[in-house]
Amino acid sequence: MNALTDNPRRNNVEKLTAGQGYRLRVGDYRVLFDIDDRSKTIIVYRIRHRKEAYR
């Protein structure tokens, strides 16, 4: 999570196609978040196991 503050669009971060936001893989877990460039904030809205992350 701390690495996101340095570079939120790093190599293993992917843009979600079905909606807004980005996805970060952390083992079997997925961190779904959005980036607000104007206020320079990262909003994490879901951390779930990969089987439940997109439901």
N, CA, C and O atoms as a Tripos MOL2 file, in Angstrom:
@<TRIPOS>MOLECULE
protein
  220   219    55     0     0
PROTEIN
NO_CHARGES

@<TRIPOS>ATOM
      1 N           0.8270   -1.1920    0.0000 N.3       1 MET1
      2 CA          0.0000    0.0000    0.0000 C.3       1 MET1
      3 C           0.8720    1.2570    0.0000 C.2       1 MET1
      4 O           0.5470    2.2510   -0.6490 O.2       1 MET1
      5 N           1.9760    1.1980    0.7320 N.am      2 ASN2
      6 CA          2.8500    2.3750    0.7630 C.3       2 ASN2
      7 C           3.4720    2.6570   -0.5980 C.2       2 ASN2
      8 O           3.7510    3.8130   -0.9190 O.2       2 ASN2
      9 N           3.6950    1.6180   -1.4060 N.am      3 ALA3
     10 CA          4.2710    1.8130   -2.7330 C.3       3 ALA3
     11 C           3.3230    2.5950   -3.6410 C.2       3 ALA3
     12 O           3.7790    3.2700   -4.5640 O.2       3 ALA3
     13 N           2.0180    2.5180   -3.3980 N.am      4 LEU4
     14 CA          1.0540    3.2750   -4.2070 C.3       4 LEU4
     15 C           1.2270    4.7740   -4.0370 C.2       4 LEU4
     16 O           0.9590    5.5330   -4.9680 O.2       4 LEU4
     17 N           1.6670    5.2120   -2.8780 N.am      5 THR5
     18 CA          1.8290    6.6480   -2.6590 C.3       5 THR5
     19 C           2.9700    7.2160   -3.4910 C.2       5 THR5
     20 O           2.9280    8.3810   -3.8870 O.2       5 THR5
     21 N           3.9850    6.4070   -3.7600 N.am      6 ASP6
     22 CA          5.1070    6.8690   -4.5840 C.3       6 ASP6
     23 C           4.7470    6.8940   -6.0630 C.2       6 ASP6
     24 O           5.0440    7.8630   -6.7620 O.2       6 ASP6
     25 N           4.1070    5.8240   -6.5430 N.am      7 ASN7
     26 CA          3.7540    5.7200   -7.9510 C.3       7 ASN7
     27 C           2.4670    4.9020   -8.0850 C.2       7 ASN7
     28 O           2.5340    3.6750   -8.1520 O.2       7 ASN7
     29 N           1.3150    5.5380   -8.1240 N.am      8 PRO8
     30 CA          0.0450    4.7950   -8.1550 C.3       8 PRO8
     31 C          -0.2200    4.0840   -9.4780 C.2       8 PRO8
     32 O          -1.0850    3.2110   -9.5380 O.2       8 PRO8
     33 N           0.4930    4.4310  -10.5200 N.am      9 ARG9
     34 CA          0.2850    3.7730  -11.8210 C.3       9 ARG9
     35 C           1.5090    2.9470  -12.2070 C.2       9 ARG9
     36 O           2.0250    3.0690  -13.3180 O.2       9 ARG9
     37 N           1.9600    2.1210  -11.2940 N.am     10 ARG10
     38 CA          3.1320    1.3030  -11.5510 C.3      10 ARG10
     39 C           2.7950    0.1180  -12.4480 C.2      10 ARG10
     40 O           1.6440   -0.0300  -12.8590 O.2      10 ARG10
     41 N           3.7600   -0.7150  -12.7540 N.am     11 ASN11
     42 CA          3.6000   -1.7670  -13.7700 C.3      11 ASN11
     43 C           2.5070   -2.7700  -13.4650 C.2      11 ASN11
     44 O           1.7960   -3.1710  -14.3870 O.2      11 ASN11
     45 N           2.3320   -3.1960  -12.2330 N.am     12 ASN12
     46 CA          1.3390   -4.2310  -11.9390 C.3      12 ASN12
     47 C          -0.0310   -3.6630  -11.5820 C.2      12 ASN12
     48 O          -0.8810   -4.3960  -11.0760 O.2      12 ASN12
     49 N          -0.2620   -2.3920  -11.8300 N.am     13 VAL13
     50 CA         -1.5720   -1.7640  -11.6340 C.3      13 VAL13
     51 C          -2.2690   -1.7040  -12.9880 C.2      13 VAL13
     52 O          -1.7030   -1.2110  -13.9640 O.2      13 VAL13
     53 N          -3.5000   -2.2060  -13.0430 N.am     14 GLU14
     54 CA         -4.2460   -2.2220  -14.2960 C.3      14 GLU14
     55 C          -5.5170   -1.3950  -14.1800 C.2      14 GLU14
     56 O          -6.1680   -1.3840  -13.1350 O.2      14 GLU14
     57 N          -5.8600   -0.7100  -15.2460 N.am     15 LYS15
     58 CA         -7.1090    0.0510  -15.3200 C.3      15 LYS15
     59 C          -8.2520   -0.9220  -15.4990 C.2      15 LYS15
     60 O          -8.1620   -1.8380  -16.3170 O.2      15 LYS15
     61 N          -9.3310   -0.7390  -14.7460 N.am     16 LEU16
     62 CA        -10.5010   -1.6050  -14.8740 C.3      16 LEU16
     63 C         -11.2880   -1.2170  -16.1170 C.2      16 LEU16
     64 O         -11.4870   -0.0340  -16.3900 O.2      16 LEU16
     65 N         -11.7320   -2.2140  -16.8640 N.am     17 THR17
     66 CA        -12.4750   -1.9230  -18.0870 C.3      17 THR17
     67 C         -13.9700   -1.7870  -17.8450 C.2      17 THR17
     68 O         -14.6510   -1.0600  -18.5670 O.2      17 THR17
     69 N         -14.4850   -2.4770  -16.8380 N.am     18 ALA18
     70 CA        -15.9300   -2.4530  -16.5870 C.3      18 ALA18
     71 C         -16.3820   -1.2000  -15.8530 C.2      18 ALA18
     72 O         -17.5740   -0.8930  -15.8380 O.2      18 ALA18
     73 N         -15.4750   -0.4880  -15.2590 N.am     19 GLY19
     74 CA        -15.8620    0.7020  -14.5050 C.3      19 GLY19
     75 C         -14.6570    1.5730  -14.2440 C.2      19 GLY19
     76 O         -13.5800    1.3540  -14.7970 O.2      19 GLY19
     77 N         -14.8460    2.5380  -13.4170 N.am     20 GLN20
     78 CA        -13.7430    3.4150  -13.0790 C.3      20 GLN20
     79 C         -12.8370    2.7500  -12.0680 C.2      20 GLN20
     80 O         -13.2600    1.8750  -11.3130 O.2      20 GLN20
     81 N         -11.6080    3.1680  -12.0630 N.am     21 GLY21
     82 CA        -10.6930    2.7020  -11.0520 C.3      21 GLY21
     83 C          -9.5800    1.8330  -11.5880 C.2      21 GLY21
     84 O          -9.4300    1.6220  -12.7920 O.2      21 GLY21
     85 N          -8.8070    1.3400  -10.6420 N.am     22 TYR22
     86 CA         -7.6330    0.5430  -10.9470 C.3      22 TYR22
     87 C          -7.6140   -0.6900  -10.0660 C.2      22 TYR22
     88 O          -8.3030   -0.7560   -9.0480 O.2      22 TYR22
     89 N          -6.8030   -1.6800  -10.4790 N.am     23 ARG23
     90 CA         -6.6900   -2.9170   -9.7280 C.3      23 ARG23
     91 C          -5.2140   -3.1870   -9.4660 C.2      23 ARG23
     92 O          -4.3710   -3.0260  -10.3480 O.2      23 ARG23
     93 N          -4.9150   -3.6030   -8.2300 N.am     24 LEU24
     94 CA         -3.5750   -4.0080   -7.8440 C.3      24 LEU24
     95 C          -3.6540   -5.4240   -7.3120 C.2      24 LEU24
     96 O          -4.4440   -5.7100   -6.4110 O.2      24 LEU24
     97 N          -2.8400   -6.3150   -7.8630 N.am     25 ARG25
     98 CA         -2.7950   -7.6920   -7.3790 C.3      25 ARG25
     99 C          -1.7820   -7.7950   -6.2510 C.2      25 ARG25
    100 O          -0.6380   -7.3580   -6.3770 O.2      25 ARG25
    101 N          -2.2280   -8.3830   -5.1440 N.am     26 VAL26
    102 CA         -1.3580   -8.6360   -3.9990 C.3      26 VAL26
    103 C          -1.6080  -10.0830   -3.5870 C.2      26 VAL26
    104 O          -2.4820  -10.3560   -2.7640 O.2      26 VAL26
    105 N          -0.8420  -11.0050   -4.1610 N.am     27 GLY27
    106 CA         -1.0650  -12.4190   -3.9000 C.3      27 GLY27
    107 C          -2.4340  -12.8370   -4.3940 C.2      27 GLY27
    108 O          -2.7680  -12.5980   -5.5550 O.2      27 GLY27
    109 N          -3.2340  -13.4570   -3.5390 N.am     28 ASP28
    110 CA         -4.5920  -13.8670   -3.8920 C.3      28 ASP28
    111 C          -5.6130  -12.7630   -3.6480 C.2      28 ASP28
    112 O          -6.8130  -12.9910   -3.8040 O.2      28 ASP28
    113 N          -5.1670  -11.5940   -3.2740 N.am     29 TYR29
    114 CA         -6.0720  -10.4920   -2.9730 C.3      29 TYR29
    115 C          -5.9870   -9.4250   -4.0550 C.2      29 TYR29
    116 O          -4.9770   -9.2860   -4.7460 O.2      29 TYR29
    117 N          -7.0770   -8.6760   -4.1810 N.am     30 ARG30
    118 CA         -7.1450   -7.5670   -5.1240 C.3      30 ARG30
    119 C          -7.4840   -6.2930   -4.3730 C.2      30 ARG30
    120 O          -8.3870   -6.2660   -3.5370 O.2      30 ARG30
    121 N          -6.7420   -5.2390   -4.6860 N.am     31 VAL31
    122 CA         -6.9920   -3.9210   -4.1220 C.3      31 VAL31
    123 C          -7.5830   -3.0850   -5.2470 C.2      31 VAL31
    124 O          -6.9220   -2.8420   -6.2570 O.2      31 VAL31
    125 N          -8.8190   -2.6460   -5.0780 N.am     32 LEU32
    126 CA         -9.4880   -1.8170   -6.0700 C.3      32 LEU32
    127 C          -9.4840   -0.3820   -5.5610 C.2      32 LEU32
    128 O          -9.8850   -0.1090   -4.4300 O.2      32 LEU32
    129 N          -9.0270    0.5240   -6.4080 N.am     33 PHE33
    130 CA         -8.8770    1.9070   -5.9540 C.3      33 PHE33
    131 C          -9.0540    2.8700   -7.1120 C.2      33 PHE33
    132 O          -9.0700    2.4760   -8.2790 O.2      33 PHE33
    133 N          -9.1840    4.1260   -6.7680 N.am     34 ASP34
    134 CA         -9.3020    5.1980   -7.7390 C.3      34 ASP34
    135 C          -8.2450    6.2450   -7.4170 C.2      34 ASP34
    136 O          -7.8030    6.3680   -6.2750 O.2      34 ASP34
    137 N          -7.8460    6.9970   -8.4390 N.am     35 ILE35
    138 CA         -6.8190    8.0290   -8.2660 C.3      35 ILE35
    139 C          -7.4380    9.3700   -8.6110 C.2      35 ILE35
    140 O          -8.0150    9.5410   -9.6850 O.2      35 ILE35
    141 N          -7.3140   10.3220   -7.6940 N.am     36 ASP36
    142 CA         -7.7680   11.6900   -7.9410 C.3      36 ASP36
    143 C          -6.5250   12.5480   -8.1240 C.2      36 ASP36
    144 O          -5.8660   12.9190   -7.1530 O.2      36 ASP36
    145 N          -6.2080   12.8640   -9.3890 N.am     37 ASP37
    146 CA         -4.9880   13.6150   -9.6850 C.3      37 ASP37
    147 C          -5.0550   15.0610   -9.2050 C.2      37 ASP37
    148 O          -4.0290   15.6440   -8.8550 O.2      37 ASP37
    149 N          -6.2370   15.6350   -9.1870 N.am     38 ARG38
    150 CA         -6.3550   17.0390   -8.7620 C.3      38 ARG38
    151 C          -5.9730   17.2210   -7.3040 C.2      38 ARG38
    152 O          -5.2210   18.1340   -6.9630 O.2      38 ARG38
    153 N          -6.4930   16.3470   -6.4380 N.am     39 SER39
    154 CA         -6.1820   16.4820   -5.0100 C.3      39 SER39
    155 C          -5.0350   15.5660   -4.5780 C.2      39 SER39
    156 O          -4.6500   15.5520   -3.4090 O.2      39 SER39
    157 N          -4.4900   14.7950   -5.5390 N.am     40 LYS40
    158 CA         -3.3670   13.8920   -5.2800 C.3      40 LYS40
    159 C          -3.6920   12.9070   -4.1570 C.2      40 LYS40
    160 O          -2.9340   12.7480   -3.2000 O.2      40 LYS40
    161 N          -4.8540   12.2460   -4.3090 N.am     41 THR41
    162 CA         -5.2670   11.2500   -3.3260 C.3      41 THR41
    163 C          -5.5650    9.9250   -4.0180 C.2      41 THR41
    164 O          -5.8990    9.8750   -5.2010 O.2      41 THR41
    165 N          -5.4340    8.8710   -3.2510 N.am     42 ILE42
    166 CA         -5.7780    7.5260   -3.6990 C.3      42 ILE42
    167 C          -6.8970    7.0380   -2.8000 C.2      42 ILE42
    168 O          -6.7540    7.0150   -1.5770 O.2      42 ILE42
    169 N          -8.0110    6.6470   -3.4030 N.am     43 ILE43
    170 CA         -9.1690    6.1910   -2.6430 C.3      43 ILE43
    171 C          -9.2920    4.6780   -2.8270 C.2      43 ILE43
    172 O          -9.6480    4.2030   -3.9050 O.2      43 ILE43
    173 N          -8.9960    3.9280   -1.7690 N.am     44 VAL44
    174 CA         -9.1330    2.4780   -1.7950 C.3      44 VAL44
    175 C         -10.5600    2.1560   -1.4100 C.2      44 VAL44
    176 O         -10.9950    2.4970   -0.3100 O.2      44 VAL44
    177 N         -11.3000    1.5010   -2.3010 N.am     45 TYR45
    178 CA        -12.6960    1.2120   -1.9870 C.3      45 TYR45
    179 C         -12.9860   -0.2700   -1.8180 C.2      45 TYR45
    180 O         -14.1110   -0.6240   -1.4650 O.2      45 TYR45
    181 N         -12.0190   -1.1540   -2.0560 N.am     46 ARG46
    182 CA        -12.2740   -2.5710   -1.8180 C.3      46 ARG46
    183 C         -10.9540   -3.3330   -1.7580 C.2      46 ARG46
    184 O         -10.0820   -3.1580   -2.6090 O.2      46 ARG46
    185 N         -10.8230   -4.1820   -0.7410 N.am     47 ILE47
    186 CA         -9.7340   -5.1410   -0.6470 C.3      47 ILE47
    187 C         -10.3920   -6.4770   -0.3580 C.2      47 ILE47
    188 O         -10.9610   -6.6830    0.7130 O.2      47 ILE47
    189 N         -10.3110   -7.3810   -1.3230 N.am     48 ARG48
    190 CA        -10.9960   -8.6660   -1.1890 C.3      48 ARG48
    191 C         -10.1660   -9.7780   -1.8190 C.2      48 ARG48
    192 O          -9.2570   -9.5330   -2.6120 O.2      48 ARG48
    193 N         -10.5050  -11.0070   -1.4420 N.am     49 HIS49
    194 CA         -9.9220  -12.1670   -2.0880 C.3      49 HIS49
    195 C         -10.3350  -12.1460   -3.5570 C.2      49 HIS49
    196 O         -11.4160  -11.6570   -3.8850 O.2      49 HIS49
    197 N          -9.5010  -12.6620   -4.4310 N.am     50 ARG50
    198 CA         -9.7500  -12.5600   -5.8750 C.3      50 ARG50
    199 C         -11.0620  -13.1800   -6.3200 C.2      50 ARG50
    200 O         -11.6290  -12.7570   -7.3270 O.2      50 ARG50
    201 N         -11.5570  -14.1710   -5.5950 N.am     51 LYS51
    202 CA        -12.8290  -14.8030   -5.9620 C.3      51 LYS51
    203 C         -14.0130  -13.8920   -5.6720 C.2      51 LYS51
    204 O         -15.0610  -14.0310   -6.3030 O.2      51 LYS51
    205 N         -13.8690  -12.9740   -4.7430 N.am     52 GLU52
    206 CA        -14.9800  -12.1100   -4.3310 C.3      52 GLU52
    207 C         -14.8110  -10.6450   -4.7180 C.2      52 GLU52
    208 O         -15.7130   -9.8450   -4.4700 O.2      52 GLU52
    209 N         -13.7140  -10.2800   -5.3000 N.am     53 ALA53
    210 CA        -13.3850   -8.8700   -5.5180 C.3      53 ALA53
    211 C         -14.3140   -8.1610   -6.4780 C.2      53 ALA53
    212 O         -14.5720   -6.9690   -6.3090 O.2      53 ALA53
    213 N         -14.8290   -8.8600   -7.4870 N.am     54 TYR54
    214 CA        -15.5830   -8.1730   -8.5440 C.3      54 TYR54
    215 C         -17.0740   -8.4240   -8.4750 C.2      54 TYR54
    216 O         -17.7870   -8.1280   -9.4340 O.2      54 TYR54
    217 N         -17.5660   -8.9590   -7.3760 N.am     55 ARG55
    218 CA        -19.0080   -9.2200   -7.2400 C.3      55 ARG55
    219 C         -19.7380   -8.0210   -6.7340 C.2      55 ARG55
    220 O         -20.9560   -8.0670   -6.5620 O.2      55 ARG55
@<TRIPOS>BOND
     1     1     2 1
     2     2     3 1
     3     3     4 2
     4     3     5 am
     5     5     6 1
     6     6     7 1
     7     7     8 2
     8     7     9 am
     9     9    10 1
    10    10    11 1
    11    11    12 2
    12    11    13 am
    13    13    14 1
    14    14    15 1
    15    15    16 2
    16    15    17 am
    17    17    18 1
    18    18    19 1
    19    19    20 2
    20    19    21 am
    21    21    22 1
    22    22    23 1
    23    23    24 2
    24    23    25 am
    25    25    26 1
    26    26    27 1
    27    27    28 2
    28    27    29 am
    29    29    30 1
    30    30    31 1
    31    31    32 2
    32    31    33 am
    33    33    34 1
    34    34    35 1
    35    35    36 2
    36    35    37 am
    37    37    38 1
    38    38    39 1
    39    39    40 2
    40    39    41 am
    41    41    42 1
    42    42    43 1
    43    43    44 2
    44    43    45 am
    45    45    46 1
    46    46    47 1
    47    47    48 2
    48    47    49 am
    49    49    50 1
    50    50    51 1
    51    51    52 2
    52    51    53 am
    53    53    54 1
    54    54    55 1
    55    55    56 2
    56    55    57 am
    57    57    58 1
    58    58    59 1
    59    59    60 2
    60    59    61 am
    61    61    62 1
    62    62    63 1
    63    63    64 2
    64    63    65 am
    65    65    66 1
    66    66    67 1
    67    67    68 2
    68    67    69 am
    69    69    70 1
    70    70    71 1
    71    71    72 2
    72    71    73 am
    73    73    74 1
    74    74    75 1
    75    75    76 2
    76    75    77 am
    77    77    78 1
    78    78    79 1
    79    79    80 2
    80    79    81 am
    81    81    82 1
    82    82    83 1
    83    83    84 2
    84    83    85 am
    85    85    86 1
    86    86    87 1
    87    87    88 2
    88    87    89 am
    89    89    90 1
    90    90    91 1
    91    91    92 2
    92    91    93 am
    93    93    94 1
    94    94    95 1
    95    95    96 2
    96    95    97 am
    97    97    98 1
    98    98    99 1
    99    99   100 2
   100    99   101 am
   101   101   102 1
   102   102   103 1
   103   103   104 2
   104   103   105 am
   105   105   106 1
   106   106   107 1
   107   107   108 2
   108   107   109 am
   109   109   110 1
   110   110   111 1
   111   111   112 2
   112   111   113 am
   113   113   114 1
   114   114   115 1
   115   115   116 2
   116   115   117 am
   117   117   118 1
   118   118   119 1
   119   119   120 2
   120   119   121 am
   121   121   122 1
   122   122   123 1
   123   123   124 2
   124   123   125 am
   125   125   126 1
   126   126   127 1
   127   127   128 2
   128   127   129 am
   129   129   130 1
   130   130   131 1
   131   131   132 2
   132   131   133 am
   133   133   134 1
   134   134   135 1
   135   135   136 2
   136   135   137 am
   137   137   138 1
   138   138   139 1
   139   139   140 2
   140   139   141 am
   141   141   142 1
   142   142   143 1
   143   143   144 2
   144   143   145 am
   145   145   146 1
   146   146   147 1
   147   147   148 2
   148   147   149 am
   149   149   150 1
   150   150   151 1
   151   151   152 2
   152   151   153 am
   153   153   154 1
   154   154   155 1
   155   155   156 2
   156   155   157 am
   157   157   158 1
   158   158   159 1
   159   159   160 2
   160   159   161 am
   161   161   162 1
   162   162   163 1
   163   163   164 2
   164   163   165 am
   165   165   166 1
   166   166   167 1
   167   167   168 2
   168   167   169 am
   169   169   170 1
   170   170   171 1
   171   171   172 2
   172   171   173 am
   173   173   174 1
   174   174   175 1
   175   175   176 2
   176   175   177 am
   177   177   178 1
   178   178   179 1
   179   179   180 2
   180   179   181 am
   181   181   182 1
   182   182   183 1
   183   183   184 2
   184   183   185 am
   185   185   186 1
   186   186   187 1
   187   187   188 2
   188   187   189 am
   189   189   190 1
   190   190   191 1
   191   191   192 2
   192   191   193 am
   193   193   194 1
   194   194   195 1
   195   195   196 2
   196   195   197 am
   197   197   198 1
   198   198   199 1
   199   199   200 2
   200   199   201 am
   201   201   202 1
   202   202   203 1
   203   203   204 2
   204   203   205 am
   205   205   206 1
   206   206   207 1
   207   207   208 2
   208   207   209 am
   209   209   210 1
   210   210   211 1
   211   211   212 2
   212   211   213 am
   213   213   214 1
   214   214   215 1
   215   215   216 2
   216   215   217 am
   217   217   218 1
   218   218   219 1
   219   219   220 2
@<TRIPOS>SUBSTRUCTURE
     1 MET1         2 RESIDUE 1 A MET
     2 ASN2         6 RESIDUE 1 A ASN
     3 ALA3        10 RESIDUE 1 A ALA
     4 LEU4        14 RESIDUE 1 A LEU
     5 THR5        18 RESIDUE 1 A THR
     6 ASP6        22 RESIDUE 1 A ASP
     7 ASN7        26 RESIDUE 1 A ASN
     8 PRO8        30 RESIDUE 1 A PRO
     9 ARG9        34 RESIDUE 1 A ARG
    10 ARG10       38 RESIDUE 1 A ARG
    11 ASN11       42 RESIDUE 1 A ASN
    12 ASN12       46 RESIDUE 1 A ASN
    13 VAL13       50 RESIDUE 1 A VAL
    14 GLU14       54 RESIDUE 1 A GLU
    15 LYS15       58 RESIDUE 1 A LYS
    16 LEU16       62 RESIDUE 1 A LEU
    17 THR17       66 RESIDUE 1 A THR
    18 ALA18       70 RESIDUE 1 A ALA
    19 GLY19       74 RESIDUE 1 A GLY
    20 GLN20       78 RESIDUE 1 A GLN
    21 GLY21       82 RESIDUE 1 A GLY
    22 TYR22       86 RESIDUE 1 A TYR
    23 ARG23       90 RESIDUE 1 A ARG
    24 LEU24       94 RESIDUE 1 A LEU
    25 ARG25       98 RESIDUE 1 A ARG
    26 VAL26      102 RESIDUE 1 A VAL
    27 GLY27      106 RESIDUE 1 A GLY
    28 ASP28      110 RESIDUE 1 A ASP
    29 TYR29      114 RESIDUE 1 A TYR
    30 ARG30      118 RESIDUE 1 A ARG
    31 VAL31      122 RESIDUE 1 A VAL
    32 LEU32      126 RESIDUE 1 A LEU
    33 PHE33      130 RESIDUE 1 A PHE
    34 ASP34      134 RESIDUE 1 A ASP
    35 ILE35      138 RESIDUE 1 A ILE
    36 ASP36      142 RESIDUE 1 A ASP
    37 ASP37      146 RESIDUE 1 A ASP
    38 ARG38      150 RESIDUE 1 A ARG
    39 SER39      154 RESIDUE 1 A SER
    40 LYS40      158 RESIDUE 1 A LYS
    41 THR41      162 RESIDUE 1 A THR
    42 ILE42      166 RESIDUE 1 A ILE
    43 ILE43      170 RESIDUE 1 A ILE
    44 VAL44      174 RESIDUE 1 A VAL
    45 TYR45      178 RESIDUE 1 A TYR
    46 ARG46      182 RESIDUE 1 A ARG
    47 ILE47      186 RESIDUE 1 A ILE
    48 ARG48      190 RESIDUE 1 A ARG
    49 HIS49      194 RESIDUE 1 A HIS
    50 ARG50      198 RESIDUE 1 A ARG
    51 LYS51      202 RESIDUE 1 A LYS
    52 GLU52      206 RESIDUE 1 A GLU
    53 ALA53      210 RESIDUE 1 A ALA
    54 TYR54      214 RESIDUE 1 A TYR
    55 ARG55      218 RESIDUE 1 A ARG
